[in-house]
Amino acid sequence: MGSLHDQPMLQVENLTKVYDDGTVALRDVSFEVPEGQFLAVIGLSGSGKSTLLRCINRLIDPTEGRILWKGEEITAANHEDLRNVRRRIGMVFQNFNLVHRSKVITNVLAGRLGYTSPALSVVNRFSRLDRQNALAALERVGLAEKANNRSEELSGGQQQRVGIARALMQNPEMILADEPVASLDPVLAHSIMQYLEAINRDDGVTVLCSLHFLDLVHRYGQWVIALNEGRKVFEGLPSAIDDDMFKEIYGQEAERVG
Amino acid sequence: MADLRTAPVETPDESAEKPKRRRPLRRSLWLLIGLVAGFVVYAYGFDVVDVSLDRIGEPIPQQRFTRVIRALGSPDLLTYETVATDIDVEFAMPCRAEGFTPTATDGGATISVSPSCADPRAVVTVTGEGFASNEEINVFFVPPNGVELRVAQPRTSSDGTFTVEAHLPNRPDDEAQTIRAKSRERVGSIFNPVYVPTGEIDAETGEEVAVRSPRWSQNASATWTGIIETIFLALLATTVGTLVAVPLSFLAAKNLMSDVRIPALNVGFAIASFPVGGALGYASALAAGSVIEMLPDSALLVGLVTIVLVWLGIRSLRLAVPLPGTQRSRVAKVAAGLGATAAFLFAAQAMVRFMEVGGNQAAARLGSMAFLGTFVERLGEILALTFGVLAGIAGAVTLAVLASKLSYAVAKRVGTRTNLVLSMVACAAAGAVVALGIGQAGAWLYQAVDPTTTVVIPAVVGAVVGLAIGGWGAIRGQLGSGLGIYYVFRTLFNTLRSIEALILALIFVIWVGLGAFAGTLALALHTIAANAKLYSEQVESISSGPLEAVRATGATRLQTVVYAVVPQIVPPFIAFTMYRWDINVRMSTIIGFVGGGGIGLVLQQNINLLNYRGAAAQILAIAIVVAAMDYISSRLRERFV
């Protein structure tokens, strides 16, 4: 896992998150992500994967610890700096999180909001270039002909592809994918993962992807970190997860099925 | 595919399994107590509301009830011209020794009296036949001097006959007297109207004036005017209320506001700069207004000036907010922004002036459509009145935003300790400003003139509280100012909402006088409070996923609202607005009872005059309009949602 640069793209140091109700979601998690890596984050539901990804773009404010992205301390950013950081980090969600009543193209253009002056975007005004890029992004995920459909008319797999197109609109340097295929059937899962893989391989975008299925981890992940009850319990190559490791990550009662 | 999720291992939940059983005796005891308690409650309720079913059956109340219901059944909508026919029969009072033969004078109808002579104050039976069916007949006793004394008022049955007992007066006389039945026959019918000459001569044409029979009664036209007034009263109130309620509702939505946390320094700077911005905005609006006022009263000229100013404003706005990708220096952007602000300020004043002047001149030329011009003129006047305040609010908000931006820059340059001191100072100033505002409001309300209580004490207390909050916020990092705003607006809406529109109408009637305007203001205010709460609850119930996704792209709060919140709330907002219009139409029918104009005023007058047939017309109109509104609004809701 060689990095081309001395400085890793993302450094997470001693990250801890305690929610207001006292739930400890992350305990002292540290790891580094070199530029261009496809990192898989695994763990049971409730192990802190989503919290971890959301701390990175500060959708959730961590309680303790530091996150450095390209040397910039995200955890100390005020909300103007945060806008500059967030717009370079795309995010893909388990439930796609499209605005259902809006058109597909509008959902994709929303990826451009971080670069658009608020005054202009309020009157729904995007530059011609943005519109062209949005169509190109939809083209890339094979949905150009659906541009003017309402998002709710699309199937789950199509909605997730729109979600990816939205992330692409940000010209991201990194993509956070929060269980992007957990709501999809296995065939679609591979199709979505292949889009993410292509973005990682062809565009050199760093990807942090939380996953449920171990075969997806083996197939797409270059590096794995595993969380259990908010603690990092494993970090290494996907091939290093043997049966003992599996039991440690998923608990003694877990069985590999399928 | 290897599923990694744990195989479900059932661990029985013990607390849920624990049997909760009361002993049967105790249970029936509780049941008994419950029944007794219920009995006491309903008995007391009967006593309090004075339930007396026996009253319903008593004859006098029943007669009153029947009268009212029958009146309501025949609403006063049409006026008929009538033709009176007199049918006389001779009568002797008292009876004479020599024989007496009553002779009926005629038309088609005849009446007879039995007996044909009687003592004073006797009761005789009058029967008639050959009349129109279901007609009101007036039966008179006519002494020789010709005065008509009414003795009965029967109604004919469907075959045109009647029988009635008449109580005769004490008028004995030697000459023959008369019993007279007067029928007033309606002329014309709805499907076959006729024109009845009135005998008056029109001065211009020299022809005799004829009136249509039947025609709309005076009550019908009053009902029409009232119901139209009511519908538009509700429409205006709903529109104004909605326009204000929609933006305010976002401030009262917890999901949008709870994560608004701002550094104490920004809060202090923003609030402290608020009055300055307000004063600046207000003053510059007035200044712009007085410049525009110098233009001559020519709609054409003022219109041209408006267009040029708007064009200038848009040009400089383009410079100030370049499309992404264009580079421009900060100074140029700020200068262009200031230019655009000035241009739009003048343009707005010019437009207001154009509306006043143009509306006035148009009204003079439009003839029967003059109300269109007057509407524009009135709108202009309203805008002119409110423009200073609006500009003040805009100025205050703008300066507060700029101050907040400035404090980010300041915070970057200074250390933690300086930041703490600055935050405390800024928040102390902010606290003093807020407290001074409250102090001044108190001074106005209680007409206090002592500067110690209205200025010094509030300023000191506010500054101390601000100092503490500032220090606390600077140490904690951020202030949950969003939640503060949320609670302020929630409380405001809940308080305002609990005051019924009827009571608000009473206050506005005192303020602006009787009439539909007072009603409109009352309903509008109530709509703001009620709908802002409903809307904000809708905002709170939207799905948070899209919100999160748009936020993750680096969108600002405003952009997040526009792209993730607004698309989700359009259907429920339309539904609630339609529903509120529906409610407002119903409310405005009774808001006239307290002087708020509309059909309620007419209805109340008729009820007070015991003119139930008149009131029936208004009740009918209300029923039709409410039913129609209900139908239309449900159809529209189906379409939009």
Interface residues (C-beta under 8 A of the other chain):
Chain A: I42 L44 S45 N57 L59 N78 E80 L82 R83 N84 V85 R86 R87 R88 I89 G90 M91 F93 N95 F96 N97 L98 V99 H100 R101 S102 T106 A110 G111 R112 L113 G114 Y115 T116 S117 P118 A119 L120 S121 V122 N124 S127 L129 D130 G163 R166 Q170 L176 P186 H212 F213 L214 D215 F246 Y250 G251 E253 A254 E255 R256 V257 G258
Chain B: M1 A2 D3 L4 R5 T6 A7 V9 P263 L317 V321 P322 L323 P324 G325 K405 Y408 A411 K412 G545 P546 E548 A549 V550 R551 A552 T553 G554 A555 T556 L558 Q559 V562 Y563 A564 P567 Q568 V570 P571
